[in-house]
Amino acid sequence: MTTERQKIEVSGVPVEIVRKDIKNLHLAVYPPDGRVRVAVPLRITDETVRLTVISRLGWIRRQQDAMAQQERQSEREMVTGESHFFRGRRYRLNVIEQDAPPSVSIRSGKTMELSVRPGSDRQKREQVLQDWYRQLLREQIPELLSKWQPVIGVEVAFCGIRRMKTKWGTCNIDERRVWLNLELVKKPPICTEYILVHEMVHLLERLHNDRFQAYMDGFMPQWRLHREELSRAPLAHEDWGY
């Protein structure tokens, strides 16, 4: 696929233009600092992009303001006393070194206990926690699919989990494959449900247009509140490139 990239500035807002062999224009604002990117068909001119960005400046600046105000964790060292999130709650990490299989557990609703082999370094400790997160998020998926597939009237061929830097979820419409961001396990459970429904609705409508929003309004009337909840939840320390 042919791809061309350039940068312009619109009303003081830097904008990256990505031209490729697609049919429609897509404007997005990416965390953590609200970078603006517009993917456009090869035939679209700079002036058309400029007018589109101008028409969405209010929305763009609201997204950037929300990202600027969002709480962000510093990089975790995986030591006792740190804060870690799980399903929307903050826990104090307690690291225990013992000659036993690594494990993670929640103690008394306030402490996340991480058991690791003696001498385990930061990377190993983090991997144990990430594996635990992945397993618990994976356990949520079958129940959510059973709930929402008959409501939306679509079937998902595959739903997987991976770490993503710019999206909470993605959907391959042709293959009916959905991916959820592992970071969702740290957010309130309704955020995971909202993202899954969002991606499943893309099986009915590819674009974020009025038809898409009408579907969301019908299936999940409170989806905008769930989206706001996700925006308020603290972000992990990440190099959010794209």
C-alpha positions in Angstrom: 0.0 0.0 0.0 1.3 3.4 -1.0 1.7 5.7 2.0 2.7 9.4 2.1 3.3 11.5 5.2 3.6 15.2 5.8 2.9 17.8 8.5 1.0 21.0 8.4 -0.2 23.5 11.0 -3.9 24.5 11.4 -4.7 27.4 13.8 -1.7 26.6 15.8 -2.4 22.9 15.9 0.3 20.6 14.3 -1.3 18.0 12.1 0.2 14.9 10.6 -1.3 13.9 7.2 -1.0 10.3 6.2 -2.1 9.6 2.6 -2.8 6.0 1.6 -5.1 3.9 -0.5 -8.3 4.2 1.5 -11.8 5.5 0.7 -12.5 7.8 3.6 -10.9 10.5 5.7 -10.2 9.6 9.4 -9.2 12.2 12.0 -7.9 11.1 15.3 -6.3 12.6 18.5 -3.7 10.4 20.1 -2.6 10.2 23.8 -0.7 11.2 25.7 -0.2 14.7 24.4 -3.1 15.0 21.9 -1.2 14.7 18.7 -3.5 15.1 15.7 -3.3 12.7 12.7 -5.5 12.6 9.6 -5.5 9.6 7.4 -6.8 10.5 3.9 -7.2 9.0 0.5 -4.4 9.8 -1.9 -6.5 12.2 -3.9 -7.4 14.5 -1.0 -5.7 17.9 -1.1 -4.1 19.7 1.8 -6.8 22.4 1.7 -9.5 19.8 2.2 -7.6 18.4 5.2 -7.2 22.0 6.5 -10.9 22.7 6.2 -11.8 19.4 7.9 -9.5 20.1 10.8 -10.9 23.6 11.2 -14.4 22.2 11.3 -13.3 19.9 14.2 -11.1 22.3 16.1 -13.5 22.5 19.1 -13.6 18.7 19.4 -9.8 18.4 18.9 -9.1 20.9 21.7 -11.5 19.2 24.1 -9.7 15.9 23.5 -6.3 17.5 24.0 -7.5 19.2 27.2 -8.9 15.9 28.6 -5.6 14.1 27.8 -3.5 16.9 29.4 -5.6 16.6 32.6 -5.6 12.8 32.8 -3.6 11.3 35.6 -0.6 9.3 34.6 1.5 6.9 36.6 5.3 7.2 36.6 7.2 4.1 35.4 6.8 1.3 37.8 9.9 -0.2 39.6 7.9 -3.2 40.9 8.9 -2.7 44.5 6.9 -2.8 47.7 4.9 0.4 48.4 4.1 1.3 44.8 0.6 1.9 43.6 -0.9 -0.4 40.9 -4.4 -0.5 39.5 -6.8 -3.3 38.9 -10.4 -3.0 37.7 -10.6 0.7 38.6 -9.1 0.5 42.1 -5.7 1.5 43.4 -3.7 -1.1 45.3 -0.5 -1.0 47.3 2.0 -3.5 46.0 3.7 -5.9 48.4 6.5 -7.9 46.9 7.3 -11.2 48.6 10.3 -13.3 47.6 9.9 -17.0 48.2 11.0 -20.3 46.6 7.6 -21.0 45.1 5.8 -20.5 41.8 5.2 -16.8 41.1 1.7 -15.5 41.8 -0.4 -12.4 42.3 -3.3 -12.0 44.7 -5.5 -9.2 46.2 -5.3 -9.0 50.0 -8.0 -7.2 52.1 -9.1 -5.0 49.2 -6.1 -2.7 49.6 -3.0 -4.7 48.9 -1.8 -6.4 45.7 0.6 -9.2 46.8 3.2 -10.2 44.2 5.1 -13.4 45.0 8.3 -14.0 43.0 11.4 -16.1 43.2 14.3 -14.7 45.2 16.5 -12.4 43.1 13.8 -11.7 40.4 14.5 -8.4 38.7 12.1 -5.7 37.7 11.4 -7.1 34.3 10.6 -10.6 35.7 8.3 -9.1 38.3 6.5 -7.0 35.8 6.0 -10.1 33.5 4.4 -12.0 36.4 2.0 -9.2 36.9 1.2 -8.7 33.2 0.5 -12.5 32.9 -1.9 -12.2 35.8 -3.6 -9.2 34.3 -3.9 -11.0 30.9 -5.5 -14.1 32.4 -8.1 -12.2 34.3 -9.0 -10.0 31.3 -9.2 -13.1 29.2 -11.7 -14.6 31.7 -14.1 -11.7 31.2 -14.4 -12.1 27.4 -16.6 -15.2 27.0 -19.3 -13.8 29.3 -19.3 -10.5 27.6 -19.5 -12.0 24.1 -22.4 -14.3 25.3 -24.2 -11.2 26.6 -23.6 -8.9 23.6 -23.5 -11.0 20.5 -27.3 -11.7 20.5 -28.0 -8.1 21.4 -25.9 -6.6 18.6 -26.7 -9.4 16.2 -23.1 -10.2 15.2 -20.7 -13.0 15.9 -17.0 -12.4 16.7 -14.8 -15.0 15.2 -11.9 -14.2 17.6 -11.3 -11.8 20.5 -7.8 -11.5 21.8 -5.7 -9.3 24.1 -2.5 -7.3 23.4 -0.8 -4.2 24.5 -1.5 -1.3 22.2 -0.1 2.2 22.4 -2.8 4.4 20.8 -6.1 2.4 20.9 -8.2 0.7 23.5 -9.4 -1.8 21.0 -9.4 -2.6 17.3 -11.5 -4.6 14.9 -10.7 -6.5 11.7 -14.1 -6.2 10.1 -13.5 -8.7 7.2 -12.2 -11.4 9.6 -14.5 -10.4 12.5 -11.5 -10.4 14.8 -11.5 -8.0 17.9 -8.4 -7.1 19.9 -8.6 -5.5 23.4 -5.9 -3.4 25.0 -4.4 -5.2 28.0 -4.5 -1.9 29.9 -8.3 -2.2 30.1 -7.9 -4.7 33.0 -6.7 -1.7 35.1 -9.9 0.3 34.4 -13.4 -0.1 35.8 -15.0 -3.3 34.3 -17.6 -1.2 32.4 -14.8 0.3 30.4 -13.9 -3.1 29.0 -17.5 -3.8 28.2 -17.9 -0.4 26.4 -14.8 -1.0 24.3 -15.9 -4.5 23.3 -19.4 -3.2 22.3 -17.8 -0.4 20.4 -15.6 -2.7 18.4 -18.5 -5.2 17.8 -20.7 -2.3 16.4 -18.0 -1.8 13.8 -19.1 -5.1 12.3 -22.3 -3.3 11.5 -20.8 0.1 10.6 -17.1 0.7 9.8 -17.1 4.5 10.4 -17.7 6.7 13.4 -20.6 8.3 11.7 -24.2 9.1 12.7 -25.3 5.5 11.9 -22.6 4.2 14.2 -23.6 6.5 17.0 -27.3 5.5 16.5 -26.3 1.8 17.0 -24.4 2.7 20.1 -27.3 4.7 21.5 -29.6 1.8 20.9 -27.4 -1.0 22.3 -25.7 0.9 25.1 -27.5 4.2 25.9 -24.9 5.2 28.5 -21.9 4.7 26.3 -20.8 8.3 26.4 -20.6 8.1 30.2 -18.5 5.0 30.0 -16.2 6.7 27.5 -15.8 9.6 29.9 -15.0 7.1 32.7 -12.3 5.5 30.6 -10.9 9.0 29.9 -10.8 9.8 33.6 -9.0 6.6 34.5 -5.2 6.9 35.1 -3.0 6.0 32.1 0.0 3.7 32.5 3.5 5.0 31.9 4.0 4.3 28.1 5.9 5.7 25.2 2.7 6.4 23.2 4.2 6.7 19.8 2.2 5.9 16.6 
